[in-house]
Amino acid sequence: MKASEIKEMTANELQEKLKDLKQELFNLRFQHAVNQLDNPMRMKAVKRDIARVKTFIRKQESSAE
């Protein structure tokens, strides 16, 4: 996910995206635990996407104040 895509999202869309990414990370961790994870680098990418989304959420909150 690119930063330009995140910038265009509204606050509600960002919250939904964050929820989806956290669910995906949970599923990846579960697959990793049972040795069925095909691409371990996907976990790293999802974690970074979560951080990007959280950063933009925080940025929008601080600019609203």
PQR file of N, CA, C, O and H, with PARSE charges and radii, in Angstrom:
ATOM      1  N   MET A   1       0.846  -1.172   0.000 -0.4000 1.5000
ATOM      2  CA  MET A   1       0.000   0.000   0.000 -0.0000 2.0000
ATOM      3  C   MET A   1       0.891   1.234   0.000  0.5500 1.7000
ATOM      4  O   MET A   1       1.843   1.318   0.775 -0.5500 1.4000
ATOM      5  N   LYS A   2       0.587   2.172  -0.853 -0.4000 1.5000
ATOM      6  CA  LYS A   2       1.403   3.369  -0.980 -0.0000 2.0000
ATOM      7  C   LYS A   2       0.839   4.501  -0.145  0.5500 1.7000
ATOM      8  O   LYS A   2      -0.355   4.544   0.152 -0.5500 1.4000
ATOM      9  H   LYS A   2      -0.187   2.104  -1.482  0.4000 1.0000
ATOM     10  N   ALA A   3       1.721   5.420   0.230 -0.4000 1.5000
ATOM     11  CA  ALA A   3       1.321   6.563   1.042 -0.0000 2.0000
ATOM     12  C   ALA A   3       0.321   7.437   0.297  0.5500 1.7000
ATOM     13  O   ALA A   3      -0.576   8.014   0.913 -0.5500 1.4000
ATOM     14  H   ALA A   3       2.691   5.385  -0.011  0.4000 1.0000
ATOM     15  N   SER A   4       0.463   7.539  -1.012 -0.4000 1.5000
ATOM     16  CA  SER A   4      -0.470   8.361  -1.790 -0.0000 2.0000
ATOM     17  C   SER A   4      -1.890   7.807  -1.731  0.5500 1.7000
ATOM     18  O   SER A   4      -2.854   8.573  -1.746 -0.5500 1.4000
ATOM     19  H   SER A   4       1.191   7.071  -1.513  0.4000 1.0000
ATOM     20  N   GLU A   5      -2.028   6.481  -1.665 -0.4000 1.5000
ATOM     21  CA  GLU A   5      -3.347   5.873  -1.538 -0.0000 2.0000
ATOM     22  C   GLU A   5      -3.952   6.179  -0.172  0.5500 1.7000
ATOM     23  O   GLU A   5      -5.155   6.410  -0.052 -0.5500 1.4000
ATOM     24  H   GLU A   5      -1.245   5.859  -1.653  0.4000 1.0000
ATOM     25  N   ILE A   6      -3.113   6.178   0.847 -0.4000 1.5000
ATOM     26  CA  ILE A   6      -3.583   6.418   2.209 -0.0000 2.0000
ATOM     27  C   ILE A   6      -4.007   7.876   2.380  0.5500 1.7000
ATOM     28  O   ILE A   6      -4.981   8.161   3.077 -0.5500 1.4000
ATOM     29  H   ILE A   6      -2.135   5.991   0.750  0.4000 1.0000
ATOM     30  N   LYS A   7      -3.289   8.790   1.756 -0.4000 1.5000
ATOM     31  CA  LYS A   7      -3.600  10.214   1.875 -0.0000 2.0000
ATOM     32  C   LYS A   7      -4.997  10.540   1.363  0.5500 1.7000
ATOM     33  O   LYS A   7      -5.645  11.456   1.868 -0.5500 1.4000
ATOM     34  H   LYS A   7      -2.498   8.559   1.190  0.4000 1.0000
ATOM     35  N   GLU A   8      -5.459   9.805   0.377 -0.4000 1.5000
ATOM     36  CA  GLU A   8      -6.754  10.070  -0.241 -0.0000 2.0000
ATOM     37  C   GLU A   8      -7.925   9.509   0.562  0.5500 1.7000
ATOM     38  O   GLU A   8      -9.077   9.815   0.255 -0.5500 1.4000
ATOM     39  H   GLU A   8      -4.932   9.060  -0.033  0.4000 1.0000
ATOM     40  N   MET A   9      -7.659   8.702   1.575 -0.4000 1.5000
ATOM     41  CA  MET A   9      -8.714   8.060   2.347 -0.0000 2.0000
ATOM     42  C   MET A   9      -9.270   8.990   3.417  0.5500 1.7000
ATOM     43  O   MET A   9      -8.568   9.863   3.927 -0.5500 1.4000
ATOM     44  H   MET A   9      -6.724   8.453   1.825  0.4000 1.0000
ATOM     45  N   THR A  10     -10.532   8.790   3.744 -0.4000 1.5000
ATOM     46  CA  THR A  10     -11.157   9.544   4.830 -0.0000 2.0000
ATOM     47  C   THR A  10     -10.833   8.859   6.158  0.5500 1.7000
ATOM     48  O   THR A  10     -10.242   7.780   6.178 -0.5500 1.4000
ATOM     49  H   THR A  10     -11.102   8.081   3.330  0.4000 1.0000
ATOM     50  N   ALA A  11     -11.222   9.487   7.256 -0.4000 1.5000
ATOM     51  CA  ALA A  11     -10.940   8.937   8.583 -0.0000 2.0000
ATOM     52  C   ALA A  11     -11.631   7.586   8.780  0.5500 1.7000
ATOM     53  O   ALA A  11     -11.043   6.662   9.342 -0.5500 1.4000
ATOM     54  H   ALA A  11     -11.702  10.364   7.240  0.4000 1.0000
ATOM     55  N   ASN A  12     -12.871   7.474   8.321 -0.4000 1.5000
ATOM     56  CA  ASN A  12     -13.593   6.202   8.467 -0.0000 2.0000
ATOM     57  C   ASN A  12     -12.959   5.100   7.628  0.5500 1.7000
ATOM     58  O   ASN A  12     -12.857   3.955   8.068 -0.5500 1.4000
ATOM     59  H   ASN A  12     -13.349   8.225   7.865  0.4000 1.0000
ATOM     60  N   GLU A  13     -12.539   5.450   6.428 -0.4000 1.5000
ATOM     61  CA  GLU A  13     -11.877   4.466   5.567 -0.0000 2.0000
ATOM     62  C   GLU A  13     -10.563   4.010   6.190  0.5500 1.7000
ATOM     63  O   GLU A  13     -10.212   2.833   6.113 -0.5500 1.4000
ATOM     64  H   GLU A  13     -12.623   6.380   6.071  0.4000 1.0000
ATOM     65  N   LEU A  14      -9.837   4.939   6.807 -0.4000 1.5000
ATOM     66  CA  LEU A  14      -8.576   4.577   7.455 -0.0000 2.0000
ATOM     67  C   LEU A  14      -8.816   3.629   8.624  0.5500 1.7000
ATOM     68  O   LEU A  14      -8.057   2.681   8.826 -0.5500 1.4000
ATOM     69  H   LEU A  14     -10.122   5.896   6.869  0.4000 1.0000
ATOM     70  N   GLN A  15      -9.867   3.883   9.388 -0.4000 1.5000
ATOM     71  CA  GLN A  15     -10.184   2.998  10.518 -0.0000 2.0000
ATOM     72  C   GLN A  15     -10.539   1.595  10.012  0.5500 1.7000
ATOM     73  O   GLN A  15     -10.129   0.597  10.604 -0.5500 1.4000
ATOM     74  H   GLN A  15     -10.484   4.653   9.224  0.4000 1.0000
ATOM     75  N   GLU A  16     -11.291   1.524   8.933 -0.4000 1.5000
ATOM     76  CA  GLU A  16     -11.651   0.224   8.360 -0.0000 2.0000
ATOM     77  C   GLU A  16     -10.422  -0.495   7.815  0.5500 1.7000
ATOM     78  O   GLU A  16     -10.272  -1.704   7.992 -0.5500 1.4000
ATOM     79  H   GLU A  16     -11.624   2.334   8.451  0.4000 1.0000
ATOM     80  N   LYS A  17      -9.545   0.254   7.151 -0.4000 1.5000
ATOM     81  CA  LYS A  17      -8.326  -0.333   6.606 -0.0000 2.0000
ATOM     82  C   LYS A  17      -7.443  -0.868   7.726  0.5500 1.7000
ATOM     83  O   LYS A  17      -6.859  -1.945   7.605 -0.5500 1.4000
ATOM     84  H   LYS A  17      -9.667   1.236   7.007  0.4000 1.0000
ATOM     85  N   LEU A  18      -7.348  -0.110   8.819 -0.4000 1.5000
ATOM     86  CA  LEU A  18      -6.558  -0.543   9.968 -0.0000 2.0000
ATOM     87  C   LEU A  18      -7.117  -1.844  10.545  0.5500 1.7000
ATOM     88  O   LEU A  18      -6.368  -2.760  10.886 -0.5500 1.4000
ATOM     89  H   LEU A  18      -7.823   0.765   8.917  0.4000 1.0000
ATOM     90  N   LYS A  19      -8.429  -1.905  10.646 -0.4000 1.5000
ATOM     91  CA  LYS A  19      -9.089  -3.113  11.157 -0.0000 2.0000
ATOM     92  C   LYS A  19      -8.782  -4.306  10.253  0.5500 1.7000
ATOM     93  O   LYS A  19      -8.475  -5.394  10.741 -0.5500 1.4000
ATOM     94  H   LYS A  19      -9.037  -1.161  10.369  0.4000 1.0000
ATOM     95  N   ASP A  20      -8.867  -4.103   8.936 -0.4000 1.5000
ATOM     96  CA  ASP A  20      -8.595  -5.176   7.979 -0.0000 2.0000
ATOM     97  C   ASP A  20      -7.133  -5.635   8.046  0.5500 1.7000
ATOM     98  O   ASP A  20      -6.846  -6.831   7.989 -0.5500 1.4000
ATOM     99  H   ASP A  20      -9.117  -3.220   8.540  0.4000 1.0000
ATOM    100  N   LEU A  21      -6.225  -4.681   8.166 -0.4000 1.5000
ATOM    101  CA  LEU A  21      -4.805  -5.026   8.233 -0.0000 2.0000
ATOM    102  C   LEU A  21      -4.476  -5.795   9.507  0.5500 1.7000
ATOM    103  O   LEU A  21      -3.678  -6.732   9.478 -0.5500 1.4000
ATOM    104  H   LEU A  21      -6.458  -3.710   8.212  0.4000 1.0000
ATOM    105  N   LYS A  22      -5.078  -5.408  10.611 -0.4000 1.5000
ATOM    106  CA  LYS A  22      -4.850  -6.131  11.861 -0.0000 2.0000
ATOM    107  C   LYS A  22      -5.376  -7.555  11.770  0.5500 1.7000
ATOM    108  O   LYS A  22      -4.759  -8.483  12.292 -0.5500 1.4000
ATOM    109  H   LYS A  22      -5.726  -4.647  10.634  0.4000 1.0000
ATOM    110  N   GLN A  23      -6.517  -7.730  11.108 -0.4000 1.5000
ATOM    111  CA  GLN A  23      -7.068  -9.068  10.919 -0.0000 2.0000
ATOM    112  C   GLN A  23      -6.148  -9.901  10.032  0.5500 1.7000
ATOM    113  O   GLN A  23      -5.921 -11.082  10.296 -0.5500 1.4000
ATOM    114  H   GLN A  23      -7.019  -6.975  10.684  0.4000 1.0000
ATOM    115  N   GLU A  24      -5.624  -9.284   8.984 -0.4000 1.5000
ATOM    116  CA  GLU A  24      -4.705  -9.991   8.095 -0.0000 2.0000
ATOM    117  C   GLU A  24      -3.434 -10.399   8.837  0.5500 1.7000
ATOM    118  O   GLU A  24      -2.938 -11.511   8.655 -0.5500 1.4000
ATOM    119  H   GLU A  24      -5.809  -8.325   8.769  0.4000 1.0000
ATOM    120  N   LEU A  25      -2.908  -9.506   9.669 -0.4000 1.5000
ATOM    121  CA  LEU A  25      -1.712  -9.822  10.445 -0.0000 2.0000
ATOM    122  C   LEU A  25      -1.985 -10.982  11.402  0.5500 1.7000
ATOM    123  O   LEU A  25      -1.141 -11.861  11.574 -0.5500 1.4000
ATOM    124  H   LEU A  25      -3.311  -8.603   9.817  0.4000 1.0000
ATOM    125  N   PHE A  26      -3.154 -10.984  12.017 -0.4000 1.5000
ATOM    126  CA  PHE A  26      -3.527 -12.087  12.899 -0.0000 2.0000
ATOM    127  C   PHE A  26      -3.522 -13.405  12.127  0.5500 1.7000
ATOM    128  O   PHE A  26      -2.983 -14.410  12.591 -0.5500 1.4000
ATOM    129  H   PHE A  26      -3.840 -10.270  11.877  0.4000 1.0000
ATOM    130  N   ASN A  27      -4.131 -13.383  10.943 -0.4000 1.5000
ATOM    131  CA  ASN A  27      -4.186 -14.604  10.126 -0.0000 2.0000
ATOM    132  C   ASN A  27      -2.790 -15.058   9.714  0.5500 1.7000
ATOM    133  O   ASN A  27      -2.498 -16.254   9.711 -0.5500 1.4000
ATOM    134  H   ASN A  27      -4.568 -12.567  10.566  0.4000 1.0000
ATOM    135  N   LEU A  28      -1.931 -14.107   9.367 -0.4000 1.5000
ATOM    136  CA  LEU A  28      -0.562 -14.462   8.983 -0.0000 2.0000
ATOM    137  C   LEU A  28       0.202 -15.060  10.164  0.5500 1.7000
ATOM    138  O   LEU A  28       0.952 -16.022   9.997 -0.5500 1.4000
ATOM    139  H   LEU A  28      -2.168 -13.136   9.369  0.4000 1.0000
ATOM    140  N   ARG A  29       0.016 -14.498  11.344 -0.4000 1.5000
ATOM    141  CA  ARG A  29       0.680 -15.042  12.533 -0.0000 2.0000
ATOM    142  C   ARG A  29       0.190 -16.451  12.828  0.5500 1.7000
ATOM    143  O   ARG A  29       0.970 -17.319  13.219 -0.5500 1.4000
ATOM    144  H   ARG A  29      -0.593 -13.717  11.480  0.4000 1.0000
ATOM    145  N   PHE A  30      -1.095 -16.672  12.641 -0.4000 1.5000
ATOM    146  CA  PHE A  30      -1.650 -18.007  12.863 -0.0000 2.0000
ATOM    147  C   PHE A  30      -1.057 -18.995  11.864  0.5500 1.7000
ATOM    148  O   PHE A  30      -0.676 -20.105  12.239 -0.5500 1.4000
ATOM    149  H   PHE A  30      -1.729 -15.967  12.324  0.4000 1.0000
ATOM    150  N   GLN A  31      -0.978 -18.600  10.600 -0.4000 1.5000
ATOM    151  CA  GLN A  31      -0.383 -19.471   9.582 -0.0000 2.0000
ATOM    152  C   GLN A  31       1.076 -19.753   9.903  0.5500 1.7000
ATOM    153  O   GLN A  31       1.555 -20.868   9.699 -0.5500 1.4000
ATOM    154  H   GLN A  31      -1.287 -17.699  10.296  0.4000 1.0000
ATOM    155  N   HIS A  32       1.780 -18.751  10.403 -0.4000 1.5000
ATOM    156  CA  HIS A  32       3.190 -18.917  10.762 -0.0000 2.0000
ATOM    157  C   HIS A  32       3.335 -19.924  11.905  0.5500 1.7000
ATOM    158  O   HIS A  32       4.272 -20.722  11.921 -0.5500 1.4000
ATOM    159  H   HIS A  32       1.391 -17.845  10.569  0.4000 1.0000
ATOM    160  N   ALA A  33       2.416 -19.880  12.844 -0.4000 1.5000
ATOM    161  CA  ALA A  33       2.479 -20.773  13.996 -0.0000 2.0000
ATOM    162  C   ALA A  33       2.277 -22.240  13.599  0.5500 1.7000
ATOM    163  O   ALA A  33       2.849 -23.137  14.219 -0.5500 1.4000
ATOM    164  H   ALA A  33       1.655 -19.231  12.830  0.4000 1.0000
ATOM    165  N   VAL A  34       1.472 -22.477  12.580 -0.4000 1.5000
ATOM    166  CA  VAL A  34       1.224 -23.853  12.147 -0.0000 2.0000
ATOM    167  C   VAL A  34       2.046 -24.209  10.903  0.5500 1.7000
ATOM    168  O   VAL A  34       1.751 -25.191  10.221 -0.5500 1.4000
ATOM    169  H   VAL A  34       1.007 -21.749  12.077  0.4000 1.0000
ATOM    170  N   ASN A  35       3.053 -23.426  10.617 -0.4000 1.5000
ATOM    171  CA  ASN A  35       3.988 -23.673   9.512 -0.0000 2.0000
ATOM    172  C   ASN A  35       3.313 -23.776   8.151  0.5500 1.7000
ATOM    173  O   ASN A  35       3.679 -24.626   7.340 -0.5500 1.4000
ATOM    174  H   ASN A  35       3.292 -22.628  11.170  0.4000 1.0000
ATOM    175  N   GLN A  36       2.326 -22.914   7.896 -0.4000 1.5000
ATOM    176  CA  GLN A  36       1.679 -22.884   6.590 -0.0000 2.0000
ATOM    177  C   GLN A  36       1.872 -21.546   5.891  0.5500 1.7000
ATOM    178  O   GLN A  36       1.198 -21.266   4.900 -0.5500 1.4000
ATOM    179  H   GLN A  36       2.029 -22.224   8.555  0.4000 1.0000
ATOM    180  N   LEU A  37       2.767 -20.728   6.384 -0.4000 1.5000
ATOM    181  CA  LEU A  37       2.978 -19.404   5.809 -0.0000 2.0000
ATOM    182  C   LEU A  37       3.847 -19.520   4.564  0.5500 1.7000
ATOM    183  O   LEU A  37       4.974 -20.011   4.627 -0.5500 1.4000
ATOM    184  H   LEU A  37       3.314 -20.955   7.189  0.4000 1.0000
ATOM    185  N   ASP A  38       3.313 -19.061   3.423 -0.4000 1.5000
ATOM    186  CA  ASP A  38       4.038 -19.156   2.161 -0.0000 2.0000
ATOM    187  C   ASP A  38       5.079 -18.057   2.025  0.5500 1.7000
ATOM    188  O   ASP A  38       6.206 -18.314   1.602 -0.5500 1.4000
ATOM    189  H   ASP A  38       2.397 -18.661   3.371  0.4000 1.0000
ATOM    190  N   ASN A  39       4.704 -16.829   2.382 -0.4000 1.5000
ATOM    191  CA  ASN A  39       5.592 -15.692   2.190 -0.0000 2.0000
ATOM    192  C   ASN A  39       5.780 -14.960   3.526  0.5500 1.7000
ATOM    193  O   ASN A  39       4.946 -14.130   3.891 -0.5500 1.4000
ATOM    194  H   ASN A  39       3.789 -16.620   2.725  0.4000 1.0000
ATOM    195  N   PRO A  40       6.854 -15.252   4.255 -0.5600 1.5000
ATOM    196  CA  PRO A  40       7.055 -14.610   5.556  0.2800 2.0000
ATOM    197  C   PRO A  40       7.289 -13.106   5.459  0.5500 1.7000
ATOM    198  O   PRO A  40       7.090 -12.389   6.440 -0.5500 1.4000
ATOM    199  N   MET A  41       7.704 -12.624   4.309 -0.4000 1.5000
ATOM    200  CA  MET A  41       7.919 -11.183   4.143 -0.0000 2.0000
ATOM    201  C   MET A  41       6.598 -10.421   4.119  0.5500 1.7000
ATOM    202  O   MET A  41       6.582  -9.205   4.311 -0.5500 1.4000
ATOM    203  H   MET A  41       7.866 -13.207   3.513  0.4000 1.0000
ATOM    204  N   ARG A  42       5.503 -11.115   3.888 -0.4000 1.5000
ATOM    205  CA  ARG A  42       4.188 -10.463   3.890 -0.0000 2.0000
ATOM    206  C   ARG A  42       3.858  -9.914   5.281  0.5500 1.7000
ATOM    207  O   ARG A  42       3.200  -8.881   5.407 -0.5500 1.4000
ATOM    208  H   ARG A  42       5.515 -12.103   3.732  0.4000 1.0000
ATOM    209  N   MET A  43       4.318 -10.613   6.321 -0.4000 1.5000
ATOM    210  CA  MET A  43       4.086 -10.134   7.686 -0.0000 2.0000
ATOM    211  C   MET A  43       4.746  -8.770   7.891  0.5500 1.7000
ATOM    212  O   MET A  43       4.155  -7.867   8.482 -0.5500 1.4000
ATOM    213  H   MET A  43       4.852 -11.452   6.219  0.4000 1.0000
ATOM    214  N   LYS A  44       5.951  -8.636   7.407 -0.4000 1.5000
ATOM    215  CA  LYS A  44       6.682  -7.376   7.529 -0.0000 2.0000
ATOM    216  C   LYS A  44       5.962  -6.262   6.769  0.5500 1.7000
ATOM    217  O   LYS A  44       5.851  -5.139   7.262 -0.5500 1.4000
ATOM    218  H   LYS A  44       6.431  -9.369   6.927  0.4000 1.0000
ATOM    219  N   ALA A  45       5.480  -6.574   5.583 -0.4000 1.5000
ATOM    220  CA  ALA A  45       4.780  -5.583   4.769 -0.0000 2.0000
ATOM    221  C   ALA A  45       3.480  -5.135   5.440  0.5500 1.7000
ATOM    222  O   ALA A  45       3.141  -3.952   5.415 -0.5500 1.4000
ATOM    223  H   ALA A  45       5.570  -7.486   5.183  0.4000 1.0000
ATOM    224  N   VAL A  46       2.765  -6.070   6.032 -0.4000 1.5000
ATOM    225  CA  VAL A  46       1.502  -5.729   6.700 -0.0000 2.0000
ATOM    226  C   VAL A  46       1.775  -4.860   7.923  0.5500 1.7000
ATOM    227  O   VAL A  46       1.043  -3.905   8.184 -0.5500 1.4000
ATOM    228  H   VAL A  46       3.040  -7.031   6.052  0.4000 1.0000
ATOM    229  N   LYS A  47       2.825  -5.187   8.672 -0.4000 1.5000
ATOM    230  CA  LYS A  47       3.181  -4.372   9.835 -0.0000 2.0000
ATOM    231  C   LYS A  47       3.508  -2.942   9.421  0.5500 1.7000
ATOM    232  O   LYS A  47       3.126  -1.992  10.104 -0.5500 1.4000
ATOM    233  H   LYS A  47       3.420  -5.962   8.460  0.4000 1.0000
ATOM    234  N   ARG A  48       4.203  -2.791   8.321 -0.4000 1.5000
ATOM    235  CA  ARG A  48       4.535  -1.449   7.831 -0.0000 2.0000
ATOM    236  C   ARG A  48       3.294  -0.702   7.365  0.5500 1.7000
ATOM    237  O   ARG A  48       3.172   0.503   7.586 -0.5500 1.4000
ATOM    238  H   ARG A  48       4.513  -3.562   7.766  0.4000 1.0000
ATOM    239  N   ASP A  49       2.378  -1.410   6.726 -0.4000 1.5000
ATOM    240  CA  ASP A  49       1.125  -0.784   6.302 -0.0000 2.0000
ATOM    241  C   ASP A  49       0.316  -0.317   7.507  0.5500 1.7000
ATOM    242  O   ASP A  49      -0.287   0.756   7.480 -0.5500 1.4000
ATOM    243  H   ASP A  49       2.478  -2.388   6.547  0.4000 1.0000
ATOM    244  N   ILE A  50       0.306  -1.127   8.564 -0.4000 1.5000
ATOM    245  CA  ILE A  50      -0.392  -0.739   9.791 -0.0000 2.0000
ATOM    246  C   ILE A  50       0.228   0.542  10.355  0.5500 1.7000
ATOM    247  O   ILE A  50      -0.488   1.455  10.766 -0.5500 1.4000
ATOM    248  H   ILE A  50       0.796  -1.998   8.587  0.4000 1.0000
ATOM    249  N   ALA A  51       1.548   0.601  10.372 -0.4000 1.5000
ATOM    250  CA  ALA A  51       2.225   1.793  10.880 -0.0000 2.0000
ATOM    251  C   ALA A  51       1.908   3.018  10.026  0.5500 1.7000
ATOM    252  O   ALA A  51       1.707   4.108  10.560 -0.5500 1.4000
ATOM    253  H   ALA A  51       2.129  -0.141  10.039  0.4000 1.0000
ATOM    254  N   ARG A  52       1.863   2.848   8.708 -0.4000 1.5000
ATOM    255  CA  ARG A  52       1.534   3.966   7.818 -0.0000 2.0000
ATOM    256  C   ARG A  52       0.124   4.481   8.087  0.5500 1.7000
ATOM    257  O   ARG A  52      -0.099   5.688   8.185 -0.5500 1.4000
ATOM    258  H   ARG A  52       2.026   1.962   8.274  0.4000 1.0000
ATOM    259  N   VAL A  53      -0.815   3.564   8.205 -0.4000 1.5000
ATOM    260  CA  VAL A  53      -2.207   3.960   8.439 -0.0000 2.0000
ATOM    261  C   VAL A  53      -2.328   4.666   9.788  0.5500 1.7000
ATOM    262  O   VAL A  53      -2.995   5.696   9.891 -0.5500 1.4000
ATOM    263  H   VAL A  53      -0.635   2.583   8.126  0.4000 1.0000
ATOM    264  N   LYS A  54      -1.690   4.121  10.816 -0.4000 1.5000
ATOM    265  CA  LYS A  54      -1.748   4.754  12.137 -0.0000 2.0000
ATOM    266  C   LYS A  54      -1.131   6.142  12.110  0.5500 1.7000
ATOM    267  O   LYS A  54      -1.618   7.052  12.781 -0.5500 1.4000
ATOM    268  H   LYS A  54      -1.149   3.284  10.732  0.4000 1.0000
ATOM    269  N   THR A  55      -0.066   6.312  11.343 -0.4000 1.5000
ATOM    270  CA  THR A  55       0.581   7.615  11.227 -0.0000 2.0000
ATOM    271  C   THR A  55      -0.367   8.630  10.600  0.5500 1.7000
ATOM    272  O   THR A  55      -0.475   9.758  11.083 -0.5500 1.4000
ATOM    273  H   THR A  55       0.330   5.573  10.798  0.4000 1.0000
ATOM    274  N   PHE A  56      -1.049   8.242   9.539 -0.4000 1.5000
ATOM    275  CA  PHE A  56      -1.971   9.167   8.882 -0.0000 2.0000
ATOM    276  C   PHE A  56      -3.197   9.455   9.735  0.5500 1.7000
ATOM    277  O   PHE A  56      -3.726  10.566   9.705 -0.5500 1.4000
ATOM    278  H   PHE A  56      -0.962   7.326   9.147  0.4000 1.0000
ATOM    279  N   ILE A  57      -3.655   8.458  10.501 -0.4000 1.5000
ATOM    280  CA  ILE A  57      -4.772   8.704  11.416 -0.0000 2.0000
ATOM    281  C   ILE A  57      -4.353   9.740  12.450  0.5500 1.7000
ATOM    282  O   ILE A  57      -5.097  10.682  12.727 -0.5500 1.4000
ATOM    283  H   ILE A  57      -3.224   7.556  10.526  0.4000 1.0000
ATOM    284  N   ARG A  58      -3.189   9.572  13.007 -0.4000 1.5000
ATOM    285  CA  ARG A  58      -2.686  10.513  14.012 -0.0000 2.0000
ATOM    286  C   ARG A  58      -2.486  11.906  13.413  0.5500 1.7000
ATOM    287  O   ARG A  58      -2.774  12.916  14.055 -0.5500 1.4000
ATOM    288  H   ARG A  58      -2.585   8.807  12.782  0.4000 1.0000
ATOM    289  N   LYS A  59      -1.997  11.945  12.195 -0.4000 1.5000
ATOM    290  CA  LYS A  59      -1.784  13.221  11.504 -0.0000 2.0000
ATOM    291  C   LYS A  59      -3.112  13.947  11.299  0.5500 1.7000
ATOM    292  O   LYS A  59      -3.196  15.159  11.500 -0.5500 1.4000
ATOM    293  H   LYS A  59      -1.763  11.125  11.674  0.4000 1.0000
ATOM    294  N   GLN A  60      -4.149  13.207  10.900 -0.4000 1.5000
ATOM    295  CA  GLN A  60      -5.469  13.826  10.711 -0.0000 2.0000
ATOM    296  C   GLN A  60      -6.045  14.301  12.024  0.5500 1.7000
ATOM    297  O   GLN A  60      -6.679  15.355  12.068 -0.5500 1.4000
ATOM    298  H   GLN A  60      -4.080  12.223  10.738  0.4000 1.0000
ATOM    299  N   GLU A  61      -5.843  13.555  13.100 -0.4000 1.5000
ATOM    300  CA  GLU A  61      -6.350  13.957  14.409 -0.0000 2.0000
ATOM    301  C   GLU A  61      -5.680  15.232  14.892  0.5500 1.7000
ATOM    302  O   GLU A  61      -6.336  16.120  15.436 -0.5500 1.4000
ATOM    303  H   GLU A  61      -5.328  12.699  13.065  0.4000 1.0000
ATOM    304  N   SER A  62      -4.368  15.318  14.690 -0.4000 1.5000
ATOM    305  CA  SER A  62      -3.641  16.486  15.164 -0.0000 2.0000
ATOM    306  C   SER A  62      -3.954  17.725  14.311  0.5500 1.7000
ATOM    307  O   SER A  62      -3.954  18.844  14.824 -0.5500 1.4000
ATOM    308  H   SER A  62      -3.835  14.596  14.248  0.4000 1.0000
ATOM    309  N   SER A  63      -4.216  17.531  13.035 -0.4000 1.5000
ATOM    310  CA  SER A  63      -4.547  18.679  12.179 -0.0000 2.0000
ATOM    311  C   SER A  63      -5.974  19.174  12.431  0.5500 1.7000
ATOM    312  O   SER A  63      -6.286  20.335  12.165 -0.5500 1.4000
ATOM    313  H   SER A  63      -4.216  16.622  12.618  0.4000 1.0000
ATOM    314  N   ALA A  64      -6.836  18.295  12.942 -0.4000 1.5000
ATOM    315  CA  ALA A  64      -8.226  18.680  13.234 -0.0000 2.0000
ATOM    316  C   ALA A  64      -8.309  19.534  14.493  0.5500 1.7000
ATOM    317  O   ALA A  64      -9.257  20.299  14.669 -0.5500 1.4000
ATOM    318  H   ALA A  64      -6.583  17.352  13.158  0.4000 1.0000
ATOM    319  N   GLU A  65      -7.328  19.402  15.356 -0.4000 1.5000
ATOM    320  CA  GLU A  65      -7.356  20.165  16.615 -0.0000 2.0000
ATOM    321  C   GLU A  65      -6.847  21.569  16.459  0.5500 1.7000
ATOM    322  O   GLU A  65      -6.811  22.325  17.430 -0.5500 1.4000
ATOM    323  H   GLU A  65      -6.558  18.781  15.213  0.4000 1.0000
TER
END
